[in-house]
Amino acid sequence: MLPEDKFCPSCAAPLEPKEVAGRQRPVCPKCGRVVYYDPKVAAASIIEREGKVLMVKRAIEPGYGLWSIPGGYVDRGEVVEEAAVREVWEETGLKVEIQHMVGLFSEHGHPVVVAVFAAREVGGDLKAGVETLDLGFFSPDGLPDLAFPRDGQMLARWQEMQALQGSPDAG
C-alpha cells in the first residue's frame, strides 16, 4: 500500500493489505472496497530536423539538468495527441502536428505509461520554456545524457519505423 492510502475512499475505515487477483492491494475490511492503482499517462513527441531529433534539457525533477524527448503528463480528460502537442509548445515554443504513433512504453514497477508520437514542425519559435533549461537537435547516435533511459528505447523504435518507411518493401 502507498502511505497516502490509509483510509477507504468510500467509508473512511482504515485499509488493510490483502491479496486480490494475485496481488497485495489495499482493501477496506468494513465495506469491502478494493483500491486499484491506475497508471499515469504521459505523451512525448519526436521531432526531426535534418536527421536530428529535438531534445530538451530539463529544468525540473526528475532528471533536472539531463535531456529528454519533449513530453509530459496528460491531464484528466485531455486527448493524448493534444497533450503531446501542448507539451512540445510549452517546452520548446514549437507548434507541431502529430504524424503517427511510435508506440506505448512502460516498465515493470513504474507507474508511468508513455505514448510516443512522431511529429512535424508547423510553426512557432524554438525557445526554452519554463520547465526547460536548454534545447537542441541531436543525432540519435550522439545523444546527450538522458534523464530517462526509456527515451533511448523510444528513439530506437522511431528509427526502426523510419527505416521501414524508407525501405522498398514498405507500404
C-alpha positions in Angstrom: 0.0 0.0 0.0 1.1 3.5 -0.6 1.4 5.7 2.5 -1.4 8.1 1.3 -3.8 5.2 1.1 -4.5 4.6 4.8 -8.3 5.1 4.7 -11.1 3.8 2.5 -12.3 6.5 0.0 -15.8 5.2 0.4 -16.3 4.9 4.1 -13.1 6.2 5.7 -12.3 2.9 7.5 -8.6 2.0 7.8 -7.4 0.0 4.8 -5.6 -3.3 5.2 -3.4 -5.1 2.7 -5.0 -8.2 1.3 -4.3 -10.5 -1.7 -6.8 -9.7 -4.5 -6.3 -11.2 -8.0 -2.8 -12.3 -7.2 -1.5 -9.0 -5.8 -1.4 -7.3 -2.5 -3.9 -4.4 -2.6 -5.4 -2.1 -0.1 -8.9 -3.4 0.9 -11.5 -2.0 3.3 -12.5 -4.6 5.9 -15.7 -2.6 6.6 -17.2 -2.1 3.1 -15.0 -4.4 1.0 -13.8 -1.8 -1.4 -10.5 -2.7 -3.2 -8.2 0.2 -4.1 -6.7 -0.2 -7.5 -3.7 1.9 -8.6 -4.1 3.4 -12.1 -1.1 4.2 -14.2 -0.2 7.8 -15.0 -0.2 8.6 -18.8 2.4 10.8 -20.4 2.8 11.9 -24.0 6.0 12.7 -25.9 6.8 13.8 -29.4 9.9 13.0 -31.6 10.5 15.9 -33.8 13.1 15.5 -36.6 15.1 18.3 -38.3 17.7 17.4 -40.9 18.3 13.9 -39.5 18.5 15.1 -35.9 15.9 14.9 -33.1 14.8 17.7 -30.7 15.8 17.2 -27.1 15.1 19.4 -24.1 17.3 19.9 -21.0 15.1 19.5 -18.0 14.7 22.4 -15.5 12.5 20.2 -13.2 12.8 16.9 -11.4 13.0 14.1 -12.1 16.1 14.4 -14.2 17.0 18.1 -13.6 19.8 19.1 -15.9 19.5 16.0 -18.1 18.0 15.6 -21.5 14.7 14.1 -22.7 12.3 13.9 -25.6 9.7 16.8 -25.2 6.7 15.5 -23.3 4.8 15.4 -20.1 1.7 14.2 -18.3 -1.7 14.0 -19.9 -4.3 15.9 -18.0 -7.5 14.0 -17.0 -10.0 14.3 -19.9 -7.3 15.5 -22.3 -6.8 13.8 -25.7 -3.4 12.1 -25.6 -2.3 13.6 -29.0 -3.4 17.1 -27.9 -1.3 16.6 -24.7 1.7 15.7 -26.9 1.2 18.9 -29.0 0.7 21.0 -25.9 3.8 19.7 -24.1 6.0 20.5 -27.2 4.6 24.0 -27.3 5.2 24.6 -23.5 8.7 23.2 -23.5 10.1 24.4 -26.9 7.8 27.1 -28.4 7.2 25.0 -31.5 3.9 24.2 -32.9 3.7 20.6 -34.2 1.4 18.3 -35.9 1.2 14.6 -35.0 2.2 12.3 -37.9 1.8 8.9 -36.3 2.2 6.9 -33.1 5.7 5.4 -32.5 4.5 3.3 -29.6 3.4 2.9 -26.0 6.2 2.4 -23.5 6.0 1.0 -19.9 8.3 -0.5 -17.4 7.6 -3.2 -14.8 7.1 -1.5 -11.4 6.9 2.0 -12.9 3.6 3.9 -12.8 4.0 6.0 -16.0 2.9 4.8 -19.4 4.3 7.0 -22.2 2.5 7.4 -25.6 5.2 8.5 -28.1 4.4 10.2 -31.4 6.3 11.3 -34.4 5.5 15.0 -35.1 6.5 17.6 -37.6 7.1 21.3 -37.1 4.3 23.6 -38.4 5.2 26.9 -36.8 6.3 28.7 -33.6 9.7 29.9 -32.5 12.2 27.5 -30.9 12.9 28.7 -27.4 13.2 27.1 -24.0 10.0 27.0 -21.9 9.8 27.4 -18.1 10.5 23.7 -17.5 13.4 23.7 -19.9 17.0 24.9 -19.4 18.1 24.4 -22.9 17.1 22.6 -26.1 18.8 21.3 -29.2 18.8 18.9 -32.1 20.9 15.8 -31.7 21.8 12.8 -33.9 20.1 9.7 -32.5 23.6 8.2 -32.4 25.0 11.1 -30.4 22.5 11.8 -27.6 23.4 13.9 -24.5 22.9 12.4 -21.0 19.3 11.2 -20.8 17.0 11.8 -17.9 15.1 8.7 -18.7 16.8 5.6 -20.2 13.4 4.8 -21.8 14.0 7.7 -24.2 16.7 5.7 -25.9 14.3 2.9 -26.5 11.7 5.3 -27.9 14.2 6.8 -30.3 15.4 3.3 -31.4 11.7 2.3 -32.2 11.3 5.6 -34.1 14.5 4.9 -36.1 13.2 1.3 -36.9 10.0 2.8 -38.2 11.8 5.4 -40.2 14.0 2.7 -41.8 10.8 0.6 -42.6 9.1 3.6 -44.2 12.1 4.2 -46.4 12.6 0.6 -47.4 11.4 -0.7 -50.8 9.2 -3.2 -49.0 7.3 -0.6 -47.0 3.8 0.4 -47.7 
